[in-house]
Amino acid sequence: MITFDQVTIQYDGAAEPALREADFTVEEGELCLVVGHTGTGKSTLLGAVNGLVPHFTGGTLHGRVTVDGRDTAHHPPRELADVVGVVGQDPVDGFVTDTVEEELAYAMEQLAIPPATMRKRVEETLDLLGLADLRHRALYELSGGQQQRVAIGSVLTAHPRVLVLDEPTSALDPTAAEEVLSAVTRLVHDLGVTVLMAEHRLERVVQYADRVIHLPGDGRARIGPAPEILRTSSIAPPIVTLGRAAGWSPLPLSVRDARRAAAPLRRALTDHPPAPVRPVPAADPARLLRARGVTVTYRGVPAVREVDLDLHAGEVTALMGRNGCGKSSLLWALQGSGPRRGGSVRVTADPGAAHSTGTDPHTVSAARARTLVGLVPQTPADLLYLESVKQELDQADSESGAGPGAREILDRLAPGIPGTTHPRDLSEGQRLSLVLAVQLSAAPRVLLLDEPTRGLDYRAKSALIGIVDTLAADGTAVVISTHDVEFAARAADRVVVMAEGDLVADGPTAEVIVASPVFAPQTAKILAPLPYLTVDQVTRAIRPPESPESPESLTDGAHGAHGADGAERLR
């Protein structure tokens, strides 16, 4: 169905090709997962399938890409629209209508599909993706995850034979992601649709992949069965990293298979409590933000219902919950820019000041509010409007008049970004770092991050955790709204869960997410009921820093004796 025949793609001015001699075939009815770190050529590979590369992106294509027998070099995207459906990283960029139902019908209108067929397909897609209750809603009113599902649905209604998905679950909560992936796999298994998918959250998708294309970063592409490729790939989900550390063979890709292999490991770890994921917070940290009865409504419909919340110095809080539960509305209300129908928010700039009642950021100027609470939205680029990185940094310094300076902060977060670079030309991680530098230049006591890991690979997420750790060590209260359970397990001291505008859970990370079948990370699911959250906790337990022994002795049931050796070593 999709054939790359010795394909090399070279962009003008680039020192090396984005793809080099890529040679593989994706068969009909196959779900193929594209993996690799940011900047290794995943988007270029996906764009070549429907002709966006090089027809719209520029560059030079050597070799031949064919889709269902059509050569993309001679068929621009409009001539492949009936065969290839593409959903990009940012769903809003692809919307052309106003409501959900209109967006689902638009692609079929362009293909002149009969009205009766269009109506039937719209209804089927609404049910398939759980969008029936949103059919008449305006697209701009939807949460990020709801917009992502609409974008996928707008492509599915045209019944393409090839579906290209770039980060399809990046904005979805775990349950919504499972629904979308279930729908995609049904298309593959029941209708023979070929799916080519790039995704950074491999823990969600790798179990569904028939094969994996790994882009190691030198322009080349390796393709093969998922266990074979992931055993040595430069990027892997926690389940694979745990399997590598424990020496499991074959390498499990699903929690079910991993639990079966992990029986000896669980026995060996039973009497060994995990080391803390994060440094233990101060015994009595200062309260920086006090929110009471915060209520947010839109057209009379409550989004946040009388929420009480305290944020403390040096504490990292993960705000979790399904799409549309009110997380973003709460963050904007705390920051002061968003609507607030009722309640109060008080931020204490100097917790040590006697009789300080704090300041409501909603009642002060925007410049003053930034020194109290900084917020990085779901799409960081929304805060970038100038022509270069230097202009953005200079403007931030001019507005804040505080802190060490935005350029110095950026160099700590992401060193080496030239000041002449346009913000649109930055990677997702670099753009996030720039917006963080702009916000942190005002030295806010409280920092709110809305879905900061969207579009970041595992390496970039680790770097972000380092940034958050540094901020917490400096006494900043950090709140991270996220659907990324693996990131929350590694980054947060505390987890707050929202549902329908209410706070339904609030407590230490280990207590809240281990008890949840939805928000538990892979390591917790595999080793339950043991309270392990991360692979790093396991590797430290099975191979203490002072021990030279290899963790490979903790293997699956076929090598039970080795598991016994590991248990004895832990004793």
Rosetta blueprint (number, residue, H / E / L):
1 M L
2 I E
3 T E
4 F E
5 D E
6 Q E
7 V E
8 T E
9 I E
10 Q E
11 Y L
12 D L
13 G L
14 A L
15 A L
16 E L
17 P L
18 A L
19 L E
20 R E
21 E E
22 A E
23 D E
24 F E
25 T E
26 V E
27 E L
28 E L
29 G L
30 E L
31 L E
32 C E
33 L E
34 V E
35 V E
36 G L
37 H L
38 T L
39 G L
40 T L
41 G L
42 K H
43 S H
44 T H
45 L H
46 L H
47 G H
48 A H
49 V H
50 N L
51 G L
52 L H
53 V H
54 P H
55 H H
56 F L
57 T L
58 G L
59 G L
60 T E
61 L E
62 H E
63 G E
64 R E
65 V E
66 T E
67 V E
68 D L
69 G L
70 R E
71 D E
72 T L
73 A L
74 H L
75 H L
76 P L
77 P H
78 R H
79 E H
80 L L
81 A L
82 D L
83 V L
84 V E
85 G E
86 V E
87 V E
88 G L
89 Q L
90 D L
91 P H
92 V H
93 D H
94 G H
95 F L
96 V L
97 T L
98 D L
99 T E
100 V H
101 E H
102 E H
103 E H
104 L H
105 A H
106 Y H
107 A H
108 M H
109 E H
110 Q H
111 L L
112 A L
113 I L
114 P L
115 P H
116 A H
117 T H
118 M H
119 R H
120 K H
121 R H
122 V H
123 E H
124 E H
125 T H
126 L H
127 D H
128 L H
129 L L
130 G L
131 L L
132 A H
133 D H
134 L H
135 R L
136 H L
137 R L
138 A E
139 L H
140 Y H
141 E H
142 L L
143 S L
144 G H
145 G H
146 Q H
147 Q H
148 Q H
149 R H
150 V H
151 A H
152 I H
153 G H
154 S H
155 V H
156 L H
157 T L
158 A L
159 H L
160 P L
161 R L
162 V E
163 L E
164 V E
165 L E
166 D E
167 E L
168 P L
169 T L
170 S L
171 A L
172 L L
173 D L
174 P H
175 T H
176 A H
177 A H
178 E H
179 E H
180 V H
181 L H
182 S H
183 A H
184 V H
185 T H
186 R H
187 L H
188 V H
189 H H
190 D H
191 L H
192 G L
193 V L
194 T E
195 V E
196 L E
197 M E
198 A E
199 E L
200 H L
201 R L
202 L H
203 E H
204 R H
205 V H
206 V H
207 Q H
208 Y H
209 A L
210 D L
211 R E
212 V E
213 I E
214 H E
215 L L
216 P L
217 G L
218 D L
219 G L
220 R L
221 A L
222 R E
223 I E
224 G E
225 P L
226 A H
227 P H
228 E H
229 I H
230 L H
231 R L
232 T L
233 S L
234 S L
235 I L
236 A L
237 P L
238 P H
239 I H
240 V H
241 T H
242 L H
243 G H
244 R H
245 A H
246 A H
247 G L
248 W L
249 S L
250 P L
251 L L
252 P L
253 L L
254 S L
255 V H
256 R H
257 D H
258 A H
259 R H
260 R H
261 A H
262 A L
263 A H
264 P H
265 L H
266 R H
267 R H
268 A H
269 L H
270 T L
271 D L
272 H L
273 P L
274 P L
275 A L
276 P L
277 V L
278 R L
279 P L
280 V L
281 P L
282 A L
283 A L
284 D L
285 P L
286 A L
287 R E
288 L E
289 L E
290 R E
291 A E
292 R E
293 G E
294 V E
295 T E
296 V E
297 T E
298 Y E
299 R L
300 G L
301 V E
302 P E
303 A E
304 V E
305 R E
306 E E
307 V E
308 D E
309 L E
310 D E
311 L E
312 H E
313 A L
314 G L
315 E L
316 V E
317 T E
318 A E
319 L E
320 M E
321 G L
322 R L
323 N L
324 G L
325 C L
326 G L
327 K H
328 S H
329 S H
330 L H
331 L H
332 W H
333 A H
334 L H
335 Q H
336 G L
337 S L
338 G L
339 P L
340 R L
341 R L
342 G E
343 G E
344 S E
345 V E
346 R E
347 V E
348 T L
349 A L
350 D L
351 P L
352 G L
353 A L
354 A L
355 H L
356 S L
357 T L
358 G L
359 T E
360 D L
361 P H
362 H H
363 T H
364 V L
365 S L
366 A H
367 A H
368 R H
369 A H
370 R H
371 T H
372 L H
373 V E
374 G E
375 L E
376 V E
377 P L
378 Q L
379 T L
380 P H
381 A H
382 D H
383 L H
384 L L
385 Y L
386 L L
387 E L
388 S L
389 V H
390 K H
391 Q H
392 E H
393 L H
394 D H
395 Q H
396 A H
397 D H
398 S H
399 E H
400 S H
401 G L
402 A L
403 G L
404 P L
405 G L
406 A H
407 R H
408 E H
409 I H
410 L H
411 D H
412 R H
413 L H
414 A L
415 P L
416 G L
417 I L
418 P L
419 G L
420 T L
421 T L
422 H L
423 P H
424 R H
425 D H
426 L L
427 S L
428 E H
429 G H
430 Q H
431 R H
432 L H
433 S H
434 L H
435 V H
436 L H
437 A H
438 V H
439 Q H
440 L H
441 S L
442 A L
443 A L
444 P L
445 R L
446 V E
447 L E
448 L E
449 L E
450 D E
451 E L
452 P L
453 T L
454 R L
455 G L
456 L L
457 D L
458 Y H
459 R H
460 A H
461 K H
462 S H
463 A H
464 L H
465 I H
466 G H
467 I H
468 V H
469 D H
470 T H
471 L H
472 A H
473 A H
474 D L
475 G L
476 T L
477 A E
478 V E
479 V E
480 I E
481 S E
482 T L
483 H L
484 D L
485 V H
486 E H
487 F H
488 A H
489 A H
490 R H
491 A H
492 A L
493 D L
494 R E
495 V E
496 V E
497 V E
498 M E
499 A E
500 E L
501 G L
502 D E
503 L E
504 V E
505 A E
506 D E
507 G E
508 P E
509 T H
510 A H
511 E H
512 V H
513 I H
514 V H
515 A L
516 S L
517 P L
518 V L
519 F L
520 A L
521 P L
522 Q H
523 T H
524 A H
525 K H
526 I H
527 L H
528 A L
529 P L
530 L L
531 P L
532 Y L
533 L L
534 T L
535 V H
536 D H
537 Q H
538 V H
539 T H
540 R H
541 A H
542 I H
543 R L
544 P L
545 P L
546 E L
547 S L
548 P L
549 E L
550 S L
551 P H
552 E H
553 S H
554 L L
555 T L
556 D L
557 G H
558 A H
559 H H
560 G H
561 A H
562 H H
563 G H
564 A H
565 D H
566 G H
567 A H
568 E H
569 R H
570 L H
571 R L
